[in-house]
Amino acid sequence: MLNIYTHWYSLKLRIYYVIYAFALSIISFYKNGDLILYFFTKPFLIQNFKKTFIFTNLFEGFISVLSISMFCSICVILPLIIYHSFDFYKDGLFKKEKDSLFLLCKFISFLLFVSFIITYYVFFPTAIRFFLSFEQTSTYSSFQLYLQPKILDYVTLNITFLIGILVIFILPIIFSFLLSFDFVLIIFVYKNRRFNILLCFIIGCVLSPPDLVSQSIIAIPLCICIEIVVLYQLILKNYNIIFEKKSGSDGKR
């Protein structure tokens, strides 16, 4: 009874710690909202010579700063949540499970950083350069087409693509972990691969703006990564079966 109370008290302290850290980080990011917005809009400002954003609703400026503050807070708190979750459950795990879960936590924390760097320095500049190419500013054009970017739309698009690319990086790792420990059977996944493709496109629909191109940018790479994980796990399972049969036959001799 005392052991259960101790675990419950430890869990409650960890939850309070994460909540307070999340609230404090939101306040800190919100107080520096102009710097955070500049950091996220910098790839666009470099490409767009006008360097201006607009908002057409009285609340859009506030919601933009609050949204980006909450997103940054979640990114900062997520490694803390992973650490406390692992630290709470590690005493009830076997050594192999503990090592695998610790490796998974390190992978996820590392991929958080890598996905953000790739998105910010590679994907955003390329995408912005492509979309700005549709502007028609020349006086020799048959009509004029100018971009007047809304700050809330830009922030929402950034957050959506950051989350989408993060999912592309992390979901196959988690899926591989589930297959390795038989939480999900590899034969079931292999026989129902069409549902995997459907699930990838559903995730793409949820995490992207409502257009086919944005959905495909998330769904197709995710689908390819899942297929690679399934193929790798199939090869690994077959190798283990062959190795066990060989070891058993050598032992009988």
C-alpha angles and dihedrals in degrees: 000000000000090000091053091049091050092051092047091049090049091049091049092051091050092050091049090048092052092046093050092046090050093049092047092049092050091052091047094049093044092053087054094041095131091057092045092049091048091051092053095041095046095093088054095044091053091055099038113068093198091062094198137126129192137203122203099190127064092233099044096090092051094044091049093054092043093048094050090045092053092047092051090047092053091049090051095044097044095078088048090053090048091050095049092045092052093043091051097049101035095088091062096050133090118244094257092049091046093051092047093047091047090051090049091051091051091049093050093048091048093047091051088061096040095048091051093049093048093046096046100042102030114019101039097049091046094047093045092049090051096048094044089055088076092068113111105206101146118110088222092063120104089239139004121250118185131177119230102182119206113220094223092051091050093048092047091050091049094050092046094053093042091054092043095052090044089055090049089055101040107032095066090051092052090044091052090050091052091049093047092057094039094244082133118029114237092216091055091050093047094050092047100043092132088066089052089056091047091049091051091054091046089054089048090052092050096046101040140059115273099271132100096238095055092045091050092049088062102030101048098051089044090051092050092049092050091050091051090051092050092048092048092049091048091052091046094049092048091048091051092049092050091046092050092049091049092048091049094050091048090051093053091054 
